[in-house]
Amino acid sequence: MLIYNNYKELDLNVSSMELQTPPPF
């Protein structure tokens, strides 16, 4: 389940990034 955990972590990082700056599209 390492891949799943990494995916969740990546998703959280992306979500926090989206909160800081809106997506260009």
Distance bins in CASP14 RR format, pairs under 12 A and 6 or more apart:
PFRMAT RR
TARGET T0000
AUTHOR 0000-0000-0000
RMODE 2
METHOD distances of the structure
MODEL  1
1 7 0 0 0 0 1 0 0 0 0 0 0
1 8 0 0 0 0 1 0 0 0 0 0 0
2 8 0 0 0 0 0 1 0 0 0 0 0
2 9 0 0 0 0 0 1 0 0 0 0 0
3 9 0 0 0 0 0 1 0 0 0 0 0
3 10 0 0 0 0 0 1 0 0 0 0 0
4 10 0 0 0 0 0 1 0 0 0 0 0
4 11 0 0 0 0 0 1 0 0 0 0 0
5 11 0 0 0 0 0 1 0 0 0 0 0
5 12 0 0 0 0 0 1 0 0 0 0 0
6 12 0 0 0 0 0 1 0 0 0 0 0
6 13 0 0 0 0 0 1 0 0 0 0 0
7 13 0 0 0 0 0 1 0 0 0 0 0
7 14 0 0 0 0 0 1 0 0 0 0 0
8 14 0 0 0 0 0 1 0 0 0 0 0
8 15 0 0 0 0 0 1 0 0 0 0 0
9 15 0 0 0 0 0 1 0 0 0 0 0
9 16 0 0 0 0 0 1 0 0 0 0 0
10 16 0 0 0 0 0 1 0 0 0 0 0
10 17 0 0 0 0 0 1 0 0 0 0 0
11 17 0 0 0 0 0 1 0 0 0 0 0
11 18 0 0 0 0 0 1 0 0 0 0 0
12 18 0 0 0 0 0 1 0 0 0 0 0
12 19 0 0 0 0 0 1 0 0 0 0 0
13 19 0 0 0 0 0 1 0 0 0 0 0
13 20 0 0 0 0 0 1 0 0 0 0 0
14 20 0 0 0 0 0 1 0 0 0 0 0
14 21 0 0 0 0 0 1 0 0 0 0 0
14 23 0 0 0 0 1 0 0 0 0 0 0
15 23 0 0 0 0 0 1 0 0 0 0 0
17 23 0 0 0 0 1 0 0 0 0 0 0
18 24 0 0 0 0 0 1 0 0 0 0 0
18 25 0 0 0 0 0 1 0 0 0 0 0
END
